[in-house]
Amino acid sequence: MDKWLTHNNFAKVLALFLSIILWAMVHLDSGTPVDSTTLAQPKIIDNVKIEVTGFDEDKYVLYDLEPDSVRMEVKGKRIDLTTNFSDYKVRLNLDNVGPGTFTLPLTHELPPGVQLISMDPSIVKVTIEAKETRTVPVSIVVKGEPDDGLVAGIPIVAGDGNVEVTLPGSEVEELSKVQGVVDVSGLKDAVKGKSVKLTAYDKQGDPIDNAEISPASIDVDVPINKLYKNVPLEVRQTGSLPHGYMLEGIETDVEGVALYGPKEALESISSYPVTVDLSRADSNSARTQFTVDLTPPEGFEKIEPGSVTITLDVVPAAEQQIEGVPVSLLNLNSLYDVKWVRPADHKLTLTLSGTLEALDKLKLEDIHLTADLSPLGMGTHTIPVEVTLPAHVKMADSALTLTVEVELTEKGSPTTGAPEDPPDSSANGQPSSGNEPAASEEDQEQVPDNASPSGNGT
């Protein structure tokens, strides 16, 4: 043992060992860390997104969440301060929060071993508004033109054609329409079951981006037809009503028809005639309905609808006698003077039939009697009278022809002095006996060659 202690190498080893022990004791006493990973360090985390929880998006809309991220200052051991930002969470709890404006605190969640030093902001102000839902009809716009000679028909929307639109209560009044677009450019066949995306528009015609539309799209059919034109019905009458009845009105179940055909034919037609046979009216009923088949005119391919329902309204006829109806003479030649022979006061008495309503409204100025002198020369003439009456009024005896008798003489020449008919004959407008003297052959020779009708009237 004494030998080892006196050996030089042993002394060197012992000195080194004692030096290590002294170094360790000095550093442990001064508090200097042995491993920096065991000490807490600060860290800044920017742009941590705020997560909203407990919010009922079906019932409410959230406004004014600004800012939507926060800045966090944290501390912890380096081993715990991860670089994965998804481990740092900030939440806004809106559970059981209804409509209104609120200032609410934010909560946080950090990785294990990490502590929060500060968070900016730590509270946020939010506004919550209730949503409203309205049912709106869908309108479909047809864009473009199909192939030559074809035209797009009216779009047909699946179901009842309505959708539900949900918006914040403050915006729902601005909702104007929900619309989809179907492009038929160049098509030869009909569009069937096409799913069309829908867009809500406000009253200014701008899209409403935050509108929730249910369903968001809808199936649409668009017929592709040959060229057609809608024209009104022109109702014509034929036949006669049962005796003692008047026509109060004619109704049709459609106002017009669609005619299909070439462009030239369509441009040439403005109405479609329908002939109604009045003899089909049932005298035992105030209303008679029947169907008239429709056929396309020559040069057209198809007509829609293929039939029309006619309704005749008939009522028992009433009669009324109208006295003192003046007769107007038309087309008196300017070379002639005219003298009334019968009736002397150039007024007739008429017996009219019609509906009670029409006869009650009838006025003298509604009746027009005219006699045409255009083909006549000098002499005494019996002229038929044309009668023009208002709707739902007619002559009681439709077979009766009213006449007047006048004498035409050359201007400045005396009349023949033919006697006037007795009062009873002139009152009913019947023709005279025919015994009036005719114009002499000499008088006839005095008629100038140019005594053609002048178109003047009295």
C-alpha positions as CSV (number, residue, x, y, z in Angstrom):
1,M,0.0,0.0,0.0
2,D,2.8,2.4,0.9
3,K,4.4,1.5,-2.4
4,W,1.2,2.6,-4.4
5,L,0.9,5.9,-2.5
6,T,4.4,6.8,-3.4
7,H,4.0,5.8,-7.0
8,N,3.8,8.9,-9.4
9,N,0.9,7.6,-11.6
10,F,-1.4,6.8,-8.7
11,A,-1.0,10.4,-7.5
12,K,-2.0,11.8,-10.9
13,V,-5.2,9.6,-11.0
14,L,-6.2,10.6,-7.5
15,A,-5.7,14.3,-8.3
16,L,-8.0,14.1,-11.3
17,F,-10.7,12.4,-9.4
18,L,-10.7,15.0,-6.7
19,S,-10.8,17.8,-9.3
20,I,-14.0,16.4,-10.9
21,I,-15.7,16.2,-7.5
22,L,-14.8,19.8,-6.7
23,W,-16.1,21.0,-10.1
24,A,-19.4,19.3,-9.6
25,M,-19.9,20.7,-6.1
26,V,-19.2,24.2,-7.3
27,H,-21.6,24.1,-10.2
28,L,-24.4,22.5,-8.2
29,D,-24.2,25.1,-5.5
30,S,-24.4,28.0,-8.1
31,G,-27.8,26.7,-9.6
32,T,-26.6,26.4,-13.2
33,P,-28.9,23.9,-15.2
34,V,-27.4,20.8,-16.4
35,D,-30.0,20.4,-19.2
36,S,-31.9,23.3,-20.7
37,T,-34.8,21.1,-21.9
38,T,-36.0,20.9,-18.3
39,L,-36.6,24.7,-18.0
40,A,-39.8,26.8,-18.8
41,Q,-39.6,29.1,-21.9
42,P,-42.0,31.7,-23.4
43,K,-43.6,31.4,-26.9
44,I,-45.9,33.5,-29.1
45,I,-48.7,31.8,-31.1
46,D,-50.3,34.0,-33.8
47,N,-53.6,33.7,-35.7
48,V,-55.2,31.0,-33.6
49,K,-58.7,30.6,-35.2
50,I,-61.7,31.0,-32.9
51,E,-63.9,27.9,-32.9
52,V,-67.7,28.5,-32.4
53,T,-69.4,25.8,-30.4
54,G,-73.0,25.3,-29.4
55,F,-74.4,27.5,-32.2
56,D,-77.7,26.5,-33.9
57,E,-77.1,27.3,-37.5
58,D,-80.5,26.1,-38.6
59,K,-82.2,28.8,-36.5
60,Y,-79.8,31.7,-36.3
61,V,-77.1,33.6,-38.3
62,L,-74.0,34.9,-36.6
63,Y,-72.6,38.4,-37.3
64,D,-69.7,40.6,-36.2
65,L,-67.3,37.9,-35.0
66,E,-64.3,40.2,-35.5
67,P,-61.5,39.4,-35.2
68,D,-61.9,35.7,-35.9
69,S,-58.5,34.8,-34.5
70,V,-56.4,35.6,-31.4
71,R,-52.7,36.0,-30.4
72,M,-51.6,33.8,-27.5
73,E,-48.4,34.1,-25.4
74,V,-47.6,30.8,-23.6
75,K,-44.7,29.2,-21.6
76,G,-43.5,25.8,-21.0
77,K,-40.6,23.4,-21.4
78,R,-39.2,23.3,-24.8
79,I,-40.2,19.7,-25.2
80,D,-43.8,20.7,-24.4
81,L,-44.0,23.8,-26.7
82,T,-44.9,22.0,-29.9
83,T,-44.9,23.6,-33.3
84,N,-48.2,22.0,-34.2
85,F,-50.6,25.0,-34.0
86,S,-53.7,22.7,-34.1
87,D,-52.8,21.8,-30.5
88,Y,-53.6,25.4,-29.4
89,K,-57.4,26.0,-29.4
90,V,-59.6,29.0,-28.7
91,R,-63.4,28.6,-28.4
92,L,-66.5,30.7,-28.3
93,N,-69.4,28.9,-26.6
94,L,-72.8,30.0,-27.9
95,D,-74.8,27.2,-26.4
96,N,-78.3,28.5,-25.4
97,V,-77.5,32.0,-26.7
98,G,-80.4,33.5,-28.7
99,P,-80.9,36.6,-30.9
100,G,-79.2,39.8,-29.8
101,T,-75.8,41.5,-29.4
102,F,-73.5,40.1,-26.8
103,T,-69.9,40.5,-25.4
104,L,-68.7,37.0,-24.5
105,P,-65.4,35.5,-23.1
106,L,-63.2,33.1,-25.0
107,T,-61.9,29.8,-23.6
108,H,-58.7,28.1,-24.5
109,E,-57.1,24.6,-24.7
110,L,-53.3,24.1,-24.6
111,P,-51.0,21.1,-24.9
112,P,-50.0,19.4,-21.7
113,G,-47.4,21.2,-19.7
114,V,-48.0,24.6,-21.4
115,Q,-49.4,27.6,-19.5
116,L,-51.2,30.7,-20.9
117,I,-49.5,34.0,-20.2
118,S,-51.9,36.2,-22.2
119,M,-54.5,36.1,-25.0
120,D,-55.5,39.0,-27.2
121,P,-58.4,39.4,-27.4
122,S,-59.9,37.5,-24.6
123,I,-63.5,38.6,-25.2
124,V,-65.4,39.2,-28.5
125,K,-68.6,41.0,-29.4
126,V,-71.1,39.1,-31.6
127,T,-74.6,39.7,-33.0
128,I,-77.0,36.8,-33.5
129,E,-80.2,37.1,-35.7
130,A,-83.0,34.7,-36.2
131,K,-83.6,33.2,-39.6
132,E,-87.0,33.2,-41.5
133,T,-88.2,30.8,-44.1
134,R,-90.6,31.6,-47.0
135,T,-92.1,29.4,-49.7
136,V,-91.4,30.9,-53.1
137,P,-92.5,29.7,-56.6
138,V,-89.7,28.8,-59.0
139,S,-89.4,30.6,-62.3
140,I,-87.4,29.1,-65.1
141,V,-85.8,31.2,-67.8
142,V,-85.2,29.6,-71.2
143,K,-81.9,30.7,-72.8
144,G,-81.0,30.5,-76.5
145,E,-82.9,29.2,-79.5
146,P,-83.5,25.6,-80.5
147,D,-82.8,24.2,-84.0
148,D,-84.3,26.0,-87.1
149,G,-88.0,25.7,-87.4
150,L,-88.5,24.8,-83.7
151,V,-89.4,26.8,-80.7
152,A,-89.1,26.2,-76.9
153,G,-92.4,25.7,-75.1
154,I,-93.3,26.7,-71.5
155,P,-91.0,25.0,-68.9
156,I,-92.6,22.4,-66.7
157,V,-91.3,22.3,-63.1
158,A,-91.4,19.1,-61.1
159,G,-93.7,18.9,-58.1
160,D,-95.7,21.9,-57.0
161,G,-93.0,24.3,-58.4
162,N,-92.2,25.8,-55.0
163,V,-89.1,25.9,-52.8
164,E,-88.3,27.1,-49.3
165,V,-85.8,30.0,-48.9
166,T,-84.3,30.8,-45.5
167,L,-82.7,34.2,-44.8
168,P,-81.9,36.4,-41.8
169,G,-85.0,38.2,-40.7
170,S,-83.6,41.6,-41.7
171,E,-83.0,40.4,-45.3
172,V,-86.1,38.3,-46.1
173,E,-88.2,41.3,-47.3
174,E,-85.6,41.9,-50.0
175,L,-86.3,38.5,-51.5
176,S,-87.8,38.9,-55.0
177,K,-87.7,35.6,-56.8
178,V,-86.0,32.2,-57.1
179,Q,-84.9,31.4,-60.7
180,G,-83.1,28.8,-62.7
181,V,-81.8,28.9,-66.3
182,V,-82.2,26.2,-69.0
183,D,-80.1,26.6,-72.2
184,V,-81.9,25.1,-75.3
185,S,-79.5,26.5,-77.9
186,G,-79.5,24.3,-81.0
187,L,-81.6,21.5,-79.4
188,K,-83.8,19.3,-81.6
189,D,-85.4,17.3,-78.8
190,A,-87.3,18.2,-75.7
191,V,-85.4,18.7,-72.4
192,K,-86.6,16.1,-69.9
193,G,-85.9,15.9,-66.2
194,K,-82.9,18.3,-66.3
195,S,-81.6,19.2,-62.8
196,V,-81.5,23.0,-62.7
197,K,-79.5,24.9,-60.0
198,L,-81.6,27.6,-58.3
199,T,-80.5,31.1,-57.3
200,A,-82.4,33.6,-55.1
201,Y,-82.5,37.3,-56.2
202,D,-83.3,40.5,-54.4
203,K,-85.5,43.3,-55.6
204,Q,-82.6,44.9,-57.4
205,G,-82.0,41.7,-59.4
206,D,-78.8,40.8,-57.6
207,P,-78.1,37.3,-56.4
208,I,-78.5,36.7,-52.6
209,D,-75.4,34.6,-51.8
210,N,-76.4,33.7,-48.3
211,A,-79.8,32.4,-49.2
212,E,-80.5,28.8,-48.2
213,I,-82.7,27.2,-50.9
214,S,-84.3,23.9,-50.2
215,P,-84.1,22.0,-52.5
216,A,-81.1,23.7,-54.1
217,S,-82.0,22.4,-57.5
218,I,-85.2,21.2,-59.3
219,D,-86.0,19.0,-62.2
220,V,-87.4,20.8,-65.3
221,D,-88.9,19.7,-68.6
222,V,-88.9,22.0,-71.6
223,P,-90.9,21.0,-74.7
224,I,-89.3,21.7,-78.1
225,N,-92.1,22.2,-80.6
226,K,-92.6,23.3,-84.1
227,L,-93.3,27.0,-84.7
228,Y,-96.7,28.1,-83.5
229,K,-98.8,31.1,-83.0
230,N,-101.6,31.9,-80.5
231,V,-104.6,33.5,-82.2
232,P,-108.0,34.5,-80.7
233,L,-111.2,32.7,-81.5
234,E,-113.6,34.4,-83.9
235,V,-117.1,33.2,-83.0
236,R,-119.6,33.1,-85.9
237,Q,-123.3,32.2,-85.7
238,T,-125.5,30.1,-87.8
239,G,-129.0,28.7,-87.4
240,S,-131.8,30.2,-85.3
241,L,-132.9,29.9,-81.7
242,P,-136.2,28.3,-80.8
243,H,-139.1,30.6,-81.4
244,G,-139.7,33.0,-78.6
245,Y,-136.1,33.0,-77.3
246,M,-133.3,35.4,-77.4
247,L,-129.5,34.8,-77.2
248,E,-128.2,36.5,-74.0
249,G,-124.6,35.5,-74.6
250,I,-122.1,33.0,-76.0
251,E,-119.2,31.7,-73.9
252,T,-116.2,29.6,-74.9
253,D,-113.9,27.7,-72.5
254,V,-110.8,29.1,-74.3
255,E,-110.1,32.5,-75.7
256,G,-107.7,31.4,-78.4
257,V,-105.9,28.5,-80.0
258,A,-102.3,27.6,-80.9
259,L,-101.7,26.9,-84.6
260,Y,-98.5,25.0,-85.7
261,G,-97.1,25.4,-89.1
262,P,-94.5,27.1,-91.3
263,K,-93.5,30.7,-90.6
264,E,-95.3,32.0,-93.8
265,A,-98.6,30.5,-92.8
266,L,-98.4,31.7,-89.3
267,E,-97.8,35.3,-90.4
268,S,-100.9,35.2,-92.6
269,I,-103.4,34.3,-89.9
270,S,-104.8,36.6,-87.2
271,S,-107.8,34.6,-85.8
272,Y,-109.5,31.2,-86.0
273,P,-113.2,31.1,-86.9
274,V,-115.6,28.9,-84.9
275,T,-119.1,28.5,-86.2
276,V,-121.8,28.1,-83.5
277,D,-125.1,26.6,-84.5
278,L,-127.8,28.4,-82.5
279,S,-130.4,25.8,-83.3
280,R,-128.6,23.5,-80.8
281,A,-129.9,25.6,-77.9
282,D,-132.2,23.8,-75.5
283,S,-135.4,25.8,-75.0
284,N,-136.0,23.9,-71.7
285,S,-132.8,25.2,-70.2
286,A,-131.3,28.6,-69.8
287,R,-127.8,27.2,-70.6
288,T,-126.8,24.8,-73.3
289,Q,-123.3,23.4,-73.6
290,F,-121.8,21.4,-76.4
291,T,-118.4,20.7,-77.9
292,V,-117.2,21.8,-81.4
293,D,-114.2,20.0,-82.9
294,L,-111.4,22.2,-84.2
295,T,-109.3,21.3,-87.3
296,P,-106.2,23.1,-88.4
297,P,-106.7,25.4,-91.4
298,E,-105.2,24.4,-94.8
299,G,-101.4,24.8,-94.7
300,F,-101.1,24.2,-90.9
301,E,-100.0,21.0,-89.2
302,K,-101.7,21.1,-85.8
303,I,-104.1,23.0,-83.6
304,E,-104.3,23.0,-79.8
305,P,-106.7,22.5,-78.2
306,G,-108.5,20.1,-80.5
307,S,-112.0,21.2,-79.4
308,V,-113.8,24.0,-77.7
309,T,-116.8,23.9,-75.3
310,I,-119.5,26.4,-76.3
311,T,-122.1,27.6,-73.8
312,L,-125.3,29.3,-75.1
313,D,-127.3,31.5,-72.7
314,V,-130.8,31.9,-73.9
315,V,-133.8,33.7,-72.3
316,P,-137.4,34.1,-73.3
317,A,-137.8,37.0,-75.6
318,A,-139.9,40.1,-74.7
319,E,-141.4,42.5,-77.2
320,Q,-141.5,46.3,-77.3
321,Q,-143.0,48.8,-79.8
322,I,-140.8,51.8,-80.7
323,E,-142.5,54.7,-82.4
324,G,-141.0,57.6,-84.4
325,V,-137.7,56.0,-85.5
326,P,-136.3,58.3,-88.3
327,V,-135.2,56.9,-91.6
328,S,-132.0,58.3,-93.2
329,L,-131.6,58.4,-97.0
330,L,-128.1,57.5,-98.3
331,N,-126.4,58.4,-101.6
332,L,-128.9,61.0,-102.9
333,N,-127.7,62.2,-106.3
334,S,-126.9,65.9,-106.2
335,L,-129.0,66.4,-109.4
336,Y,-132.2,65.4,-107.7
337,D,-134.6,66.7,-105.1
338,V,-136.4,64.2,-102.9
339,K,-139.9,64.2,-101.6
340,W,-141.1,61.8,-99.0
341,V,-144.3,60.0,-100.2
342,R,-144.5,57.4,-97.4
343,P,-144.2,57.9,-94.5
344,A,-144.6,61.6,-94.9
345,D,-142.7,62.3,-91.6
346,H,-140.0,59.8,-92.7
347,K,-140.4,58.0,-89.4
348,L,-141.4,54.3,-88.8
349,T,-142.8,52.3,-85.9
350,L,-141.0,49.1,-85.1
351,T,-141.9,46.1,-83.0
352,L,-138.7,44.7,-81.5
353,S,-138.0,41.6,-79.5
354,G,-135.1,41.0,-77.1
355,T,-134.0,40.3,-73.6
356,L,-135.7,42.3,-70.9
357,E,-132.3,43.8,-69.9
358,A,-131.6,44.8,-73.5
359,L,-135.0,46.3,-74.1
360,D,-134.9,48.3,-70.9
361,K,-131.6,49.9,-71.9
362,L,-132.8,50.5,-75.5
363,K,-132.8,54.2,-76.6
364,L,-134.1,55.7,-79.8
365,E,-130.6,56.7,-80.9
366,D,-129.5,53.0,-80.6
367,I,-131.7,52.2,-83.7
368,H,-130.5,53.1,-87.2
369,L,-132.8,52.9,-90.2
370,T,-131.3,53.7,-93.7
371,A,-132.5,53.6,-97.3
372,D,-130.0,53.6,-100.2
373,L,-130.9,55.8,-103.2
374,S,-127.7,55.2,-105.1
375,P,-129.1,53.1,-108.0
376,L,-132.2,55.3,-108.6
377,G,-133.2,57.9,-111.2
378,M,-136.1,60.3,-111.4
379,G,-139.5,59.0,-110.4
380,T,-141.3,57.5,-107.5
381,H,-139.5,54.5,-105.8
382,T,-140.2,52.0,-103.1
383,I,-137.0,51.3,-101.2
384,P,-136.2,48.7,-98.7
385,V,-135.0,49.9,-95.3
386,E,-131.9,48.4,-93.6
387,V,-132.3,48.0,-89.8
388,T,-129.3,48.1,-87.5
389,L,-130.1,47.2,-83.9
390,P,-127.9,46.8,-80.7
391,A,-126.9,43.4,-79.4
392,H,-129.6,41.0,-78.1
393,V,-132.4,43.0,-79.9
394,K,-134.0,42.0,-83.2
395,M,-137.2,42.6,-85.2
396,A,-140.1,40.7,-83.8
397,D,-141.0,39.5,-87.3
398,S,-137.7,38.8,-88.9
399,A,-139.5,38.0,-92.2
400,L,-140.9,41.6,-92.4
401,T,-139.2,43.9,-94.9
402,L,-139.7,47.6,-94.1
403,T,-139.9,50.0,-97.0
404,V,-140.3,53.7,-97.7
405,E,-141.5,55.5,-100.8
406,V,-139.9,58.6,-102.2
407,E,-140.1,60.7,-105.3
408,L,-137.0,62.0,-107.1
409,T,-137.2,65.0,-109.3
410,E,-134.7,67.1,-111.2
411,K,-133.6,70.1,-109.2
412,G,-136.0,73.0,-109.9
413,S,-138.7,70.8,-111.5
414,P,-142.1,70.4,-109.8
415,T,-143.1,67.1,-108.3
416,T,-145.8,65.0,-109.9
417,G,-148.1,65.7,-107.1
418,A,-148.8,62.1,-106.4
419,P,-151.1,61.6,-103.4
420,E,-149.6,60.4,-100.1
421,D,-150.7,57.1,-98.7
422,P,-153.4,57.1,-96.0
423,P,-152.0,57.4,-92.4
424,D,-152.6,53.8,-91.5
425,S,-150.5,52.6,-94.5
426,S,-147.6,55.0,-93.6
427,A,-147.6,54.1,-90.0
428,N,-146.6,50.5,-90.4
429,G,-144.1,51.1,-93.2
430,Q,-146.0,48.9,-95.8
431,P,-145.5,49.5,-99.5
432,S,-148.0,51.7,-101.3
433,S,-150.7,50.3,-103.6
434,G,-148.7,51.0,-106.7
435,N,-151.3,53.4,-108.3
436,E,-149.0,56.4,-108.1
437,P,-148.3,58.0,-111.5
438,A,-145.0,57.0,-112.9
439,A,-142.6,59.5,-114.4
440,S,-143.4,60.3,-118.0
441,E,-141.2,59.2,-120.9
442,E,-140.4,62.9,-121.5
443,D,-139.3,63.3,-117.9
444,Q,-137.1,60.2,-118.2
445,E,-135.5,61.6,-121.3
446,Q,-134.5,64.8,-119.4
447,V,-132.3,62.8,-117.0
448,P,-128.7,63.8,-117.8
449,D,-126.3,61.0,-118.9
450,N,-124.0,61.9,-116.1
451,A,-126.7,61.5,-113.3
452,S,-124.7,58.8,-111.5
453,P,-124.9,58.5,-107.7
454,S,-123.0,61.1,-106.0
455,G,-122.8,59.5,-102.6
456,N,-124.5,62.5,-100.9
457,G,-127.2,61.7,-98.2
458,T,-129.8,63.5,-96.1
